[in-house]
């Protein structure tokens, strides 16, 4: 990849991960609690004494019932299953990172999107896979370390925990960009409006037409750029948003008609995913939150720049991570 280049896969990775996130949140909204008879409590219960933190003269106490989950989109095709023996630095990069925090006390769901180029401490592995300390680098690179998908996930979770003052992350769900056509076909094909002349990639995709995407057509629709219109990423983002909007509406409609469809989608995508949660376990956790308010996505404050190597870096404002954690995962004591 060239320096200072926005990777061509970035947009489709966001869609793949956002598709999983949408399925999770729609499942949450529409699940029938009766179908999950086994009750095991939230994943964050029973971790022992709640922590207290002193910050700027105030005392904060950890909330007693918060479940945190990390959703990630990976830029390596087949990342869930591709394992290269004795290669500890080839896991692909996590270009989409979203932390979901389900607050069972205040009955709200927080979403924190972490910029892929955020600079933080990342665990480094030696050539034999041994841990040799940490280095400050883009957080997306944490996923590249490890010989197995589970290792890749572990180091990604660890990097996010480092960034967010060592918070507990109860579960993770990581999927690669090949989930887009899988999701598309699970929905029976997503119908989209073609706002630009796309006949260079498909003769039927004329400007102003409405088409139903099948199989790899979904990937082509959201990924193509250079031969379409002005060839800008801005135009491609319009198509990506069109696909995601229509897919979410279609998914919502299907789940509303059949509350087991959400689990079916997650099972289907799950074949491309790495997770420490079964779909059943995830559903059990989320179904308890089906009436909670889903808050807007938070984006930490910070500044972009270029490192000495020419790659983009995002430096989170000092204190931004701590303030987000304390505001959403802790209670300020009087």
Backbone bond lengths (Angstrom), bond angles and torsions (degrees), N, CA, C in turn:
res aa  C-N    CA-C-N  psi(-1)  N-CA   C-N-CA  omega(-1)  CA-C   N-CA-C  phi
1 X - - - 1.453 - - 1.538 110.03 -
2 X 1.326 118.22 139.60 1.440 121.43 -179.88 1.522 110.40 -78.12
3 X 1.348 114.62 152.05 1.452 119.74 177.15 1.508 109.49 -66.25
4 X 1.330 115.94 152.46 1.469 125.14 177.50 1.529 111.37 60.85
5 X 1.296 117.28 22.29 1.472 121.53 -178.55 1.515 110.43 -105.06
6 X 1.327 117.03 133.31 1.460 120.78 171.86 1.521 106.84 -80.30
7 X 1.309 116.17 120.18 1.463 120.13 -172.68 1.519 111.28 -64.30
8 X 1.319 114.82 139.30 1.459 120.45 -175.11 1.517 112.25 -63.81
9 X 1.322 116.88 -24.24 1.463 119.15 -177.68 1.522 112.80 -83.77
10 X 1.320 117.25 -12.65 1.471 119.97 -169.42 1.517 112.53 -54.44
11 X 1.333 117.51 -47.38 1.460 119.79 -176.91 1.513 112.92 -64.07
12 X 1.324 116.71 -41.81 1.464 119.74 -178.14 1.523 111.01 -70.41
13 X 1.332 117.04 -29.60 1.461 120.29 176.69 1.515 109.78 -66.96
14 X 1.326 115.72 -42.58 1.469 119.89 177.59 1.520 110.07 -58.12
15 X 1.333 116.68 -43.35 1.461 120.64 180.00 1.521 110.67 -63.79
16 X 1.340 116.88 -42.99 1.461 119.76 -179.57 1.518 110.91 -59.91
17 X 1.327 116.36 -48.25 1.462 119.82 -179.89 1.517 111.34 -69.18
18 X 1.327 116.81 -39.82 1.458 119.97 179.05 1.517 111.12 -65.20
19 X 1.343 116.77 -31.06 1.454 120.20 176.45 1.516 110.64 -62.77
20 X 1.332 115.93 -43.12 1.461 120.16 177.04 1.522 109.67 -63.42
21 X 1.337 115.83 -45.57 1.456 120.19 179.94 1.520 110.81 -60.21
22 X 1.325 116.67 -42.76 1.467 120.49 179.01 1.526 110.78 -62.43
23 X 1.333 116.15 -42.73 1.464 119.33 178.69 1.520 110.83 -61.52
24 X 1.340 115.83 -40.85 1.465 120.36 179.33 1.525 110.55 -62.96
25 X 1.344 116.69 -48.73 1.462 119.98 -175.78 1.526 112.17 -69.95
26 X 1.339 116.84 -37.66 1.468 119.40 177.72 1.522 110.07 -68.56
27 X 1.330 116.82 -39.51 1.458 120.24 175.18 1.520 109.65 -58.68
28 X 1.311 115.32 -42.31 1.465 121.20 179.18 1.531 110.55 -59.03
29 X 1.328 116.34 -42.68 1.453 121.42 -177.03 1.528 113.28 -69.93
30 X 1.338 115.70 -29.67 1.464 118.42 -168.26 1.523 115.01 -116.69
31 X 1.330 117.55 -0.74 1.458 119.18 -175.20 1.520 112.35 -66.22
32 X 1.304 114.37 146.86 1.458 121.86 174.74 1.517 107.81 -95.99
33 X 1.308 117.25 112.57 1.457 121.52 -174.31 1.523 111.79 -59.15
34 X 1.302 118.16 -27.62 1.461 120.84 -176.17 1.523 112.27 -65.46
35 X 1.340 118.14 -26.66 1.465 119.63 -176.09 1.519 112.17 -76.93
36 X 1.351 117.72 -8.03 1.459 121.41 178.54 1.526 107.89 -117.78
37 X 1.299 115.41 80.86 1.464 120.55 -172.15 1.521 112.58 -72.06
38 X 1.341 116.66 -31.71 1.460 119.37 -176.65 1.518 110.04 -76.03
39 X 1.318 117.26 124.10 1.456 121.34 -177.22 1.523 108.73 -113.90
40 X 1.317 117.22 125.47 1.449 119.65 -177.24 1.524 113.02 -127.31
41 X 1.313 118.78 8.11 1.455 120.18 179.48 1.518 111.26 79.86
42 X 1.324 115.49 173.01 1.458 119.76 -179.70 1.515 109.79 -76.39
43 X 1.333 115.63 155.26 1.453 120.43 -176.32 1.521 111.98 -68.76
44 X 1.334 117.78 -16.06 1.453 120.25 -177.21 1.522 112.79 -96.78
45 X 1.324 117.77 -1.48 1.459 120.03 -179.37 1.528 110.42 -78.34
46 X 1.310 116.16 147.80 1.447 120.74 172.43 1.516 114.75 80.68
47 X 1.349 118.25 21.59 1.446 119.93 -179.92 1.529 112.52 -88.35
48 X 1.324 118.00 7.87 1.454 120.16 177.06 1.509 111.92 100.68
49 X 1.317 115.43 -159.15 1.456 121.34 -174.93 1.519 111.17 -64.59
50 X 1.318 115.99 137.53 1.457 121.20 179.63 1.523 110.15 -73.17
51 X 1.327 115.40 139.90 1.454 120.04 -178.19 1.524 111.38 -79.55
52 X 1.324 116.24 151.11 1.460 122.17 171.47 1.518 108.51 -120.38
53 X 1.331 115.65 147.55 1.459 121.64 -176.98 1.520 109.01 -133.45
54 X 1.328 116.60 136.75 1.461 122.24 173.38 1.523 107.94 -99.31
55 X 1.339 116.22 125.42 1.469 119.82 -178.92 1.518 109.40 -145.90
56 X 1.325 115.54 120.06 1.464 123.03 179.33 1.519 112.34 50.73
57 X 1.324 115.06 44.69 1.455 120.75 174.64 1.512 115.38 82.39
58 X 1.331 117.82 1.00 1.469 121.26 -179.89 1.532 109.75 -115.64
59 X 1.327 115.60 155.63 1.463 121.86 178.22 1.518 109.49 -107.67
60 X 1.326 115.65 132.36 1.458 121.74 179.59 1.526 108.58 -122.54
61 X 1.343 115.79 138.84 1.458 121.13 178.19 1.522 109.46 -116.38
62 X 1.323 115.69 136.19 1.454 122.19 179.90 1.525 110.92 -59.21
63 X 1.338 116.48 136.31 1.455 120.33 177.86 1.528 109.78 -68.42
64 X 1.328 118.07 144.57 1.463 120.84 -171.32 1.518 115.51 -78.33
65 X 1.320 118.70 -19.54 1.469 119.85 -173.33 1.518 110.63 -141.69
66 X 1.325 115.67 77.39 1.462 122.14 176.72 1.523 108.34 -126.88
67 X 1.316 116.46 128.56 1.458 121.95 175.40 1.521 108.51 -105.11
68 X 1.316 117.18 127.82 1.459 121.18 179.85 1.526 110.00 -113.59
69 X 1.332 115.77 137.14 1.464 122.04 179.37 1.516 108.96 -134.75
70 X 1.322 116.70 138.97 1.458 122.46 178.39 1.526 109.25 -107.93
71 X 1.335 115.92 120.56 1.464 122.37 175.95 1.521 107.13 -102.74
72 X 1.341 117.35 129.78 1.464 120.55 -178.00 1.520 110.79 -134.15
73 X 1.332 115.06 144.62 1.458 122.19 173.10 1.521 108.72 -112.93
74 X 1.334 116.72 128.91 1.456 122.64 -171.31 1.522 110.83 -111.08
75 X 1.342 116.45 142.82 1.465 120.22 -175.12 1.522 113.86 -91.04
76 X 1.330 117.81 17.03 1.463 121.01 -179.26 1.524 109.41 -111.88
77 X 1.319 116.65 119.49 1.462 120.23 -178.13 1.525 110.58 -62.25
78 X 1.348 114.62 131.02 1.447 119.42 -179.49 1.513 112.57 68.34
79 X 1.325 116.74 29.70 1.464 121.02 -174.75 1.523 112.58 -58.82
80 X 1.318 116.54 -26.94 1.465 119.33 -177.58 1.524 112.59 -71.69
81 X 1.319 116.26 -19.36 1.466 118.06 -173.40 1.528 113.91 -126.29
82 X 1.354 117.30 -18.51 1.457 119.93 -178.34 1.521 110.46 -75.64
83 X 1.306 116.85 115.35 1.455 122.11 178.26 1.526 107.48 -127.00
84 X 1.340 116.01 122.27 1.454 120.96 179.27 1.515 108.82 -104.17
85 X 1.321 116.81 114.99 1.460 120.55 -176.32 1.523 110.85 -58.33
86 X 1.328 115.75 136.55 1.456 123.61 175.28 1.527 113.40 61.20
87 X 1.332 118.38 19.27 1.458 121.77 174.21 1.519 107.14 -115.70
88 X 1.317 115.85 112.05 1.451 119.99 -171.92 1.528 112.74 -105.64
89 X 1.349 117.33 14.22 1.460 119.39 -176.38 1.524 111.11 -140.43
90 X 1.313 116.94 33.75 1.466 120.05 -173.67 1.523 111.68 -133.11
91 X 1.338 116.55 37.51 1.456 119.58 -177.35 1.515 114.83 -88.63
92 X 1.350 117.45 -0.70 1.460 119.58 -175.56 1.518 110.62 80.98
93 X 1.315 116.00 167.90 1.453 120.98 -175.27 1.524 111.56 -108.27
94 X 1.314 115.80 146.49 1.463 121.53 179.83 1.527 108.63 -90.96
95 X 1.323 116.39 95.57 1.464 121.14 -174.16 1.519 113.31 -85.23
96 X 1.306 117.55 -7.90 1.476 121.55 176.79 1.518 107.21 -134.74
97 X 1.332 116.17 125.51 1.461 120.90 179.62 1.525 109.11 -134.89
98 X 1.323 116.08 122.07 1.458 121.62 179.27 1.525 109.08 -132.97
99 X 1.326 115.63 122.05 1.456 120.57 175.40 1.520 108.85 -96.73
100 X 1.331 116.17 126.33 1.465 121.89 176.55 1.523 107.91 -108.57
101 X 1.325 116.50 127.94 1.463 121.30 178.30 1.522 108.56 -120.44
102 X 1.321 116.28 114.31 1.462 121.99 -179.65 1.526 108.22 -96.16
103 X 1.308 115.77 111.61 1.469 122.11 -178.23 1.523 108.28 -94.94
104 X 1.324 116.39 104.62 1.457 121.02 -176.71 1.528 112.14 -78.85
105 X 1.320 117.49 -11.54 1.466 120.56 177.68 1.526 110.95 -83.66
106 X 1.333 115.23 -52.87 1.467 119.81 179.86 1.519 112.57 -87.21
107 X 1.345 116.54 -6.24 1.467 122.51 176.70 1.537 111.87 59.32
108 X 1.324 114.36 50.31 1.460 121.11 175.98 1.525 108.44 -136.17
109 X 1.334 115.37 160.50 1.459 121.85 177.88 1.522 108.44 -123.18
110 X 1.326 115.83 119.21 1.461 122.11 179.17 1.524 109.69 -94.78
111 X 1.332 115.58 148.28 1.457 121.24 176.26 1.525 108.73 -130.65
112 X 1.313 115.89 126.14 1.459 121.37 178.61 1.520 108.88 -122.35
113 X 1.342 116.15 112.72 1.462 119.38 176.47 1.526 108.65 -90.97
114 X 1.322 115.41 128.52 1.454 121.90 -177.17 1.521 108.74 -105.03
115 X 1.302 116.79 118.93 1.460 122.83 178.44 1.528 109.94 -57.07
116 X 1.345 116.02 130.58 1.466 121.29 -175.25 1.523 113.04 -58.72
117 X 1.332 118.07 -28.33 1.456 121.95 -176.88 1.526 112.97 -93.62
118 X 1.334 116.91 12.39 1.458 120.39 178.15 1.523 110.29 -61.40
119 X 1.317 116.42 129.84 1.459 121.63 -179.48 1.526 109.94 -84.58
120 X 1.328 115.16 127.42 1.465 120.21 179.86 1.531 108.93 -158.57
121 X 1.326 116.81 173.35 1.459 121.40 177.60 1.525 110.29 -72.75
122 X 1.323 115.99 125.65 1.463 122.74 179.46 1.525 108.63 -122.30
123 X 1.324 115.39 136.05 1.461 120.66 178.63 1.526 110.07 -67.39
124 X 1.318 116.82 130.72 1.459 122.94 179.72 1.528 109.43 -105.57
125 X 1.348 116.16 139.79 1.461 121.46 177.60 1.523 109.62 -112.28
126 X 1.326 115.42 144.62 1.452 120.94 174.50 1.514 111.34 -78.36
127 X 1.329 116.71 -178.49 1.466 120.28 -175.39 1.527 112.09 -68.34
128 X 1.334 117.54 -17.77 1.461 121.30 178.32 1.528 111.59 -101.85
129 X 1.325 116.36 11.26 1.454 120.21 177.24 1.505 114.54 85.02
130 X 1.300 118.53 5.91 1.462 121.01 179.23 1.519 110.60 -82.72
131 X 1.333 116.41 145.85 1.454 121.22 179.06 1.520 109.06 -75.50
132 X 1.339 116.10 126.42 1.470 121.20 -174.82 1.524 111.73 -122.87
133 X 1.339 116.56 29.46 1.458 119.78 177.73 1.517 111.98 104.96
134 X 1.319 116.11 -173.13 1.461 121.68 -178.59 1.518 110.24 -119.14
135 X 1.336 113.92 160.10 1.460 121.13 176.63 1.517 108.09 -142.70
136 X 1.324 116.83 143.04 1.455 120.52 177.58 1.526 108.79 -76.70
137 X 1.316 116.32 120.92 1.464 122.00 179.40 1.527 108.86 -157.24
138 X 1.343 116.57 178.68 1.456 120.54 177.89 1.525 109.66 -60.41
139 X 1.329 115.78 135.68 1.464 120.46 -174.50 1.525 111.65 -64.27
140 X 1.324 117.58 -26.47 1.466 120.15 179.76 1.522 112.24 -61.83
141 X 1.333 117.09 -25.89 1.460 121.39 -176.21 1.526 112.92 -73.52
142 X 1.328 116.76 -16.62 1.465 119.66 -179.56 1.523 111.05 -57.64
143 X 1.331 116.68 -33.92 1.469 120.64 -176.97 1.523 112.20 -68.69
144 X 1.314 117.76 -20.08 1.465 119.56 -177.00 1.519 112.68 -73.33
145 X 1.321 117.78 -17.57 1.462 120.75 -176.25 1.531 111.66 -88.82
146 X 1.332 115.68 142.11 1.459 121.28 179.93 1.514 111.22 113.83
147 X 1.341 116.41 152.86 1.465 121.52 -177.09 1.518 112.80 -93.17
148 X 1.327 117.48 -12.81 1.464 121.18 -178.65 1.527 109.77 -129.07
149 X 1.333 117.87 159.42 1.465 120.15 175.96 1.522 112.61 -57.84
150 X 1.321 116.52 -33.49 1.467 119.79 179.18 1.532 110.12 -67.92
151 X 1.331 117.09 -38.22 1.462 120.61 175.47 1.525 110.59 -64.13
152 X 1.336 116.15 -44.87 1.464 120.46 178.48 1.518 110.76 -55.75
153 X 1.332 115.29 -44.56 1.471 120.33 179.58 1.521 110.42 -64.90
154 X 1.340 116.50 -41.52 1.464 120.66 -178.50 1.514 111.48 -59.57
155 X 1.328 117.08 -43.53 1.459 119.73 -177.57 1.529 111.66 -75.07
156 X 1.331 116.99 -27.89 1.465 119.56 173.96 1.514 110.00 -67.32
157 X 1.316 116.58 -46.73 1.467 120.73 177.63 1.530 110.20 -59.32
158 X 1.311 116.40 -42.81 1.464 120.79 -178.94 1.523 111.00 -62.17
159 X 1.326 117.80 -40.14 1.464 121.45 179.36 1.527 111.16 -65.59
160 X 1.329 116.47 -41.14 1.468 120.00 177.80 1.524 109.93 -65.28
161 X 1.311 116.84 -40.09 1.462 120.17 177.33 1.532 110.66 -63.27
162 X 1.322 117.43 -40.36 1.461 120.67 176.62 1.524 110.98 -60.45
163 X 1.331 115.28 -43.18 1.460 120.50 -178.93 1.522 111.98 -64.07
164 X 1.341 115.87 -37.19 1.463 121.26 -173.12 1.534 111.77 -105.53
165 X 1.294 115.97 44.88 1.470 122.59 170.69 1.530 113.60 58.97
166 X 1.332 117.08 32.76 1.456 120.14 173.70 1.512 115.53 75.14
167 X 1.334 118.61 25.29 1.466 120.59 179.37 1.521 110.53 -63.52
168 X 1.332 115.67 156.01 1.464 120.87 173.88 1.527 109.39 -78.62
169 X 1.329 116.70 133.07 1.463 121.48 172.09 1.520 106.33 -113.24
170 X 1.325 115.69 113.93 1.462 121.07 -171.17 1.522 113.29 -76.31
171 X 1.313 116.60 -36.18 1.455 119.24 -177.00 1.515 111.20 -147.10
172 X 1.340 116.16 158.50 1.466 120.19 175.98 1.523 109.35 -138.82
173 X 1.338 114.60 155.34 1.461 121.80 179.34 1.528 105.99 -146.31
174 X 1.333 117.08 112.98 1.457 121.52 -174.46 1.513 110.15 -125.14
175 X 1.327 115.31 132.55 1.462 120.58 -172.61 1.521 109.21 -138.03
176 X 1.358 117.62 149.42 1.459 120.14 178.75 1.531 110.61 -98.04
177 X 1.339 115.72 172.83 1.462 120.74 -170.18 1.527 113.86 -67.96
178 X 1.332 118.91 -14.40 1.459 119.81 177.90 1.525 112.17 -68.07
179 X 1.342 116.72 -5.61 1.464 120.34 177.23 1.521 111.98 -69.34
180 X 1.334 118.46 -19.76 1.470 120.55 -176.59 1.524 111.96 -62.95
181 X 1.346 120.23 -55.68 1.473 118.06 177.73 1.529 112.67 -64.75
182 X 1.329 117.82 -30.74 1.469 120.25 177.36 1.514 110.32 -64.37
183 X 1.339 116.28 -46.87 1.461 120.74 176.86 1.524 110.29 -60.83
184 X 1.328 116.76 -45.02 1.458 121.72 -179.41 1.524 111.29 -54.86
185 X 1.330 116.46 -47.04 1.458 119.97 -177.38 1.524 111.95 -74.16
186 X 1.340 116.92 -30.46 1.463 119.71 176.41 1.521 110.52 -63.60
187 X 1.335 116.24 -29.37 1.459 121.24 178.45 1.524 112.17 -85.57
188 X 1.322 116.82 0.96 1.464 120.13 -178.99 1.511 113.07 82.79
189 X 1.347 116.49 15.75 1.460 121.53 -177.16 1.517 110.48 95.83
190 X 1.319 116.60 128.43 1.464 121.33 -179.54 1.525 109.35 -94.87
191 X 1.325 116.99 129.34 1.464 122.46 179.89 1.524 109.59 -93.09
192 X 1.338 116.45 124.57 1.463 121.69 -175.59 1.525 110.50 -128.82
193 X 1.330 114.81 160.34 1.459 121.93 172.71 1.521 109.22 -94.69
194 X 1.324 116.57 134.58 1.465 121.85 -179.78 1.525 107.80 -95.00
195 X 1.322 116.41 106.17 1.469 121.02 -175.05 1.524 113.05 -90.04
196 X 1.338 117.23 -13.29 1.460 121.61 178.63 1.525 109.09 -127.53
197 X 1.316 116.64 156.76 1.465 120.80 177.03 1.531 108.43 -67.95
198 X 1.337 116.28 114.17 1.460 120.93 -178.30 1.527 111.62 -117.78
199 X 1.327 116.85 23.50 1.465 120.63 -177.88 1.527 112.21 -66.55
200 X 1.326 116.90 -15.85 1.469 119.63 177.95 1.523 111.62 -68.66
201 X 1.332 117.03 -23.50 1.466 120.54 178.86 1.519 112.01 -109.40
202 X 1.343 116.69 -22.10 1.465 121.55 176.63 1.524 108.29 -156.35
203 X 1.331 118.26 115.10 1.471 121.46 -175.81 1.528 113.77 -56.06
204 X 1.324 117.65 -24.97 1.468 120.74 -177.95 1.528 112.53 -81.73
205 X 1.321 117.80 -11.90 1.462 121.01 -174.52 1.525 110.74 -92.78
206 X 1.318 114.87 68.80 1.458 120.39 178.01 1.524 110.46 -81.70
207 X 1.317 115.76 155.23 1.463 120.56 -179.42 1.528 110.33 -59.93
208 X 1.347 116.20 129.76 1.452 121.37 179.27 1.514 114.68 90.90
209 X 1.332 117.02 -5.61 1.468 119.68 -179.19 1.521 110.84 -81.60
210 X 1.321 114.91 163.49 1.469 122.14 174.81 1.514 107.49 -118.30
211 X 1.321 116.99 125.85 1.460 120.25 -174.83 1.523 109.79 -131.99
212 X 1.329 115.76 153.32 1.457 122.05 173.50 1.519 108.05 -105.75
213 X 1.315 115.71 123.44 1.458 121.81 -174.79 1.527 110.68 -85.39
214 X 1.323 115.39 142.79 1.459 120.86 178.45 1.531 108.85 -135.28
215 X 1.333 115.29 138.46 1.458 120.97 175.70 1.520 113.39 55.36
216 X 1.357 115.51 -131.50 1.463 121.54 -176.33 1.520 112.77 -66.88
217 X 1.351 117.52 -11.76 1.458 119.61 177.04 1.525 111.20 -59.00
218 X 1.324 116.74 -33.46 1.465 120.47 179.87 1.521 110.13 -62.98
219 X 1.336 116.69 -43.56 1.466 120.39 178.40 1.518 110.52 -65.50
220 X 1.332 117.14 -41.62 1.466 121.06 178.46 1.520 111.17 -60.87
221 X 1.325 116.51 -41.94 1.459 121.44 -176.90 1.532 111.11 -63.09
222 X 1.327 117.42 -42.97 1.464 119.68 -174.73 1.524 113.02 -90.94
223 X 1.339 117.58 -11.68 1.457 119.60 -173.46 1.519 113.94 -106.62
224 X 1.329 118.44 -30.81 1.463 121.71 -175.69 1.526 110.89 -62.48
225 X 1.346 115.58 146.38 1.462 118.20 -179.60 1.531 113.19 -147.91
226 X 1.336 117.80 -58.16 1.453 121.92 -164.67 1.530 114.07 -58.70
227 X 1.337 118.18 -35.87 1.472 120.93 -174.79 1.527 112.49 -98.54
228 X 1.333 116.93 11.81 1.468 120.43 -176.36 1.525 109.94 -117.70
229 X 1.339 115.73 125.70 1.457 120.59 177.76 1.523 111.34 54.64
230 X 1.336 115.65 -132.03 1.465 120.76 179.39 1.526 111.86 -81.81
231 X 1.319 116.58 -3.04 1.457 120.68 178.51 1.512 114.39 72.92
232 X 1.328 117.15 22.11 1.464 120.48 -176.26 1.518 111.84 -92.40
233 X 1.325 114.97 155.50 1.456 119.70 175.37 1.522 110.71 -67.72
234 X 1.331 116.55 -28.50 1.465 120.58 178.89 1.520 110.65 -59.88
235 X 1.341 117.06 -44.34 1.463 120.50 177.84 1.518 111.00 -65.13
236 X 1.323 116.32 -38.86 1.460 119.81 179.28 1.526 110.65 -64.04
237 X 1.340 117.04 -38.47 1.455 120.81 178.71 1.524 111.13 -62.93
238 X 1.344 117.45 -32.63 1.459 120.82 176.05 1.519 109.67 -61.15
239 X 1.333 116.74 -43.98 1.469 120.78 179.11 1.521 111.77 -68.40
240 X 1.311 116.44 -38.36 1.456 119.93 177.97 1.526 110.86 -62.67
241 X 1.323 116.00 -43.55 1.465 120.03 177.91 1.525 111.59 -65.30
242 X 1.336 116.66 -37.07 1.462 121.21 177.61 1.529 110.17 -62.27
243 X 1.317 116.49 -46.75 1.461 119.93 -179.85 1.521 110.74 -62.84
244 X 1.334 117.39 -46.72 1.457 120.86 -176.16 1.519 110.93 -64.83
245 X 1.323 116.80 -42.75 1.469 120.51 179.91 1.525 111.06 -60.82
246 X 1.338 116.28 -46.07 1.457 120.00 -178.40 1.526 110.84 -70.19
247 X 1.331 117.68 -37.00 1.464 120.82 179.70 1.526 110.62 -65.17
248 X 1.334 116.77 -42.51 1.464 120.27 -179.30 1.522 110.61 -65.49
249 X 1.329 117.08 -42.69 1.463 120.44 178.21 1.520 110.79 -61.37
250 X 1.325 115.59 -42.53 1.459 120.10 -179.14 1.531 110.32 -67.29
251 X 1.333 116.49 -40.31 1.450 121.05 178.99 1.525 110.99 -64.45
252 X 1.318 115.02 -43.97 1.465 120.20 179.48 1.524 110.97 -60.21
253 X 1.314 115.72 -42.69 1.468 120.82 179.47 1.521 110.86 -63.83
254 X 1.331 116.75 -42.70 1.459 120.64 -179.00 1.531 111.30 -66.65
255 X 1.334 116.63 -41.68 1.463 120.18 -178.52 1.524 110.85 -70.55
256 X 1.332 116.29 -34.79 1.465 119.63 177.93 1.522 110.74 -63.41
257 X 1.325 116.15 -33.97 1.458 120.47 179.52 1.529 112.00 -82.09
258 X 1.328 116.57 -26.60 1.463 121.16 -178.09 1.522 107.73 -146.11
259 X 1.342 117.62 101.11 1.457 120.32 -173.35 1.521 113.42 -67.90
260 X 1.329 118.39 -6.23 1.464 120.56 175.42 1.526 111.91 -90.72
261 X 1.352 116.21 -7.55 1.455 119.14 -176.68 1.529 111.25 -66.69
262 X 1.340 117.54 -35.41 1.457 120.64 178.75 1.513 111.72 -59.05
263 X 1.334 115.56 -42.69 1.458 119.77 178.16 1.527 110.21 -66.85
264 X 1.343 116.15 -35.51 1.460 120.15 177.73 1.521 110.84 -62.34
265 X 1.340 116.60 -43.18 1.465 121.11 179.13 1.522 110.43 -62.75
266 X 1.321 116.34 -46.23 1.459 119.87 -179.83 1.527 111.61 -63.84
267 X 1.324 116.57 -36.71 1.468 119.75 176.46 1.518 110.94 -64.84
268 X 1.339 115.96 -41.12 1.462 120.84 -179.59 1.519 110.79 -64.82
269 X 1.334 116.27 -50.08 1.462 120.55 179.02 1.522 110.15 -67.43
270 X 1.341 115.52 -28.94 1.455 120.06 -177.41 1.513 113.67 -58.73
271 X 1.330 117.74 -23.27 1.456 120.58 177.46 1.523 111.41 -66.04
272 X 1.348 116.14 -19.29 1.460 121.33 179.00 1.521 111.34 -105.61
273 X 1.316 116.99 5.31 1.459 121.12 -171.48 1.520 112.51 -111.68
274 X 1.328 114.45 160.81 1.456 122.78 170.00 1.521 106.50 -119.53
275 X 1.327 117.27 128.80 1.453 120.51 -177.41 1.518 109.90 -153.30
276 X 1.330 115.60 153.06 1.462 119.99 171.87 1.522 110.66 -98.56
277 X 1.357 116.16 13.33 1.460 121.99 179.12 1.520 109.21 -125.57
278 X 1.310 117.47 136.26 1.456 120.30 169.27 1.522 108.20 -76.96
279 X 1.317 116.57 158.03 1.459 119.96 177.41 1.526 110.23 -59.66
280 X 1.330 116.22 -39.20 1.468 120.30 179.45 1.524 110.65 -61.51
281 X 1.339 115.06 -44.13 1.464 118.97 -179.55 1.518 110.59 -65.98
282 X 1.322 117.02 -41.19 1.455 121.45 178.11 1.518 110.67 -61.56
283 X 1.330 115.63 -44.37 1.461 119.77 179.60 1.519 111.53 -63.06
284 X 1.332 116.73 -39.85 1.460 120.23 178.93 1.528 110.98 -60.24
285 X 1.325 115.74 -40.95 1.464 119.98 179.70 1.525 111.41 -68.11
286 X 1.330 115.53 -45.22 1.458 119.37 -174.04 1.524 113.25 -75.18
287 X 1.322 116.41 -30.64 1.450 118.05 -176.50 1.521 111.07 -63.83
288 X 1.313 116.79 -27.94 1.457 120.08 176.98 1.525 111.10 -68.41
289 X 1.334 116.11 -17.16 1.458 120.86 -175.21 1.523 112.61 -108.49
290 X 1.330 116.82 15.79 1.460 118.77 -170.95 1.524 113.62 -62.45
291 X 1.325 117.73 -21.63 1.471 120.04 -179.43 1.522 112.71 -102.23
292 X 1.325 117.48 2.60 1.456 120.36 -177.97 1.530 111.40 -71.37
293 X 1.311 115.70 154.27 1.459 120.92 177.30 1.532 109.19 -79.41
294 X 1.324 116.57 126.62 1.461 121.50 177.15 1.523 107.51 -92.67
295 X 1.322 116.62 112.03 1.455 121.72 -175.26 1.528 111.13 -82.34
296 X 1.324 115.54 163.18 1.467 121.85 -179.77 1.529 110.35 -63.11
297 X 1.316 115.15 156.02 1.457 120.68 179.75 1.532 110.02 -70.19
298 X 1.321 115.98 131.72 1.465 121.89 176.79 1.519 109.62 -93.10
299 X 1.345 115.64 143.13 1.455 122.68 176.12 1.527 108.08 -127.91
300 X 1.331 118.35 113.63 1.464 120.10 -177.60 1.525 112.03 -60.00
301 X 1.324 115.84 146.91 1.450 120.66 177.54 1.531 110.18 -73.21
302 X 1.327 115.42 150.19 1.453 119.95 178.58 1.511 111.05 174.65
303 X 1.320 116.66 -172.89 1.457 122.06 -177.91 1.523 110.76 -132.06
304 X 1.339 115.39 144.86 1.453 122.06 175.58 1.533 110.18 -93.56
305 X 1.299 114.56 152.93 1.451 120.61 175.53 1.514 108.83 -164.97
306 X 1.330 116.17 -173.72 1.457 121.24 177.68 1.524 108.87 -119.24
307 X 1.328 115.60 136.74 1.455 120.27 177.13 1.510 111.09 -80.73
308 X 1.311 116.10 177.47 1.463 121.06 179.57 1.515 111.77 -62.86
309 X 1.337 116.48 -24.85 1.466 119.90 179.47 1.520 112.31 -85.17
310 X 1.346 117.13 -0.39 1.460 120.38 177.57 1.503 115.02 89.95
311 X 1.350 118.53 -3.30 1.452 121.31 -179.41 1.527 110.81 -89.09
312 X 1.330 114.42 154.05 1.460 120.80 -179.65 1.524 110.08 -67.85
313 X 1.322 116.05 140.29 1.458 122.19 175.01 1.518 108.98 -129.50
314 X 1.341 116.03 141.83 1.461 121.23 173.31 1.519 107.58 -116.44
315 X 1.321 115.62 120.40 1.458 120.90 -179.68 1.527 108.61 -106.17
316 X 1.316 114.98 109.97 1.451 120.27 179.86 1.530 109.66 -65.06
317 X 1.319 116.12 139.90 1.460 120.56 178.74 1.524 110.36 -56.46
318 X 1.323 116.26 137.79 1.457 120.20 177.96 1.528 110.14 -55.22
319 X 1.315 116.03 127.01 1.452 121.09 179.27 1.512 114.59 90.48
320 X 1.362 117.87 -11.85 1.471 120.01 -176.39 1.526 111.16 -64.24
321 X 1.332 117.51 -41.87 1.464 120.55 -179.31 1.522 110.50 -66.09
322 X 1.331 116.43 -46.33 1.464 120.95 179.93 1.518 110.99 -60.35
323 X 1.319 116.46 -43.65 1.465 120.52 -177.89 1.518 111.50 -65.42
324 X 1.336 117.02 -38.15 1.472 118.97 178.80 1.529 109.86 -66.07
325 X 1.319 116.49 -45.63 1.469 120.68 -179.06 1.525 110.12 -60.97
326 X 1.322 117.85 -46.93 1.458 120.83 -177.24 1.526 111.62 -66.96
327 X 1.322 116.66 -36.64 1.466 120.23 -178.43 1.518 112.40 -70.11
328 X 1.333 116.71 -35.56 1.459 119.45 -171.68 1.519 114.66 -106.34
329 X 1.329 117.91 -26.72 1.456 120.76 -175.39 1.517 113.41 -111.97
330 X 1.313 116.57 -2.85 1.460 122.32 179.96 1.521 110.31 -128.90
331 X 1.339 115.46 163.90 1.459 121.76 174.31 1.517 108.50 -117.70
332 X 1.324 115.90 131.97 1.465 120.42 179.40 1.521 108.79 -78.00
333 X 1.332 115.67 125.35 1.454 120.05 -179.44 1.519 110.50 -84.82
334 X 1.319 116.52 144.27 1.468 121.26 -178.11 1.515 110.33 -76.36
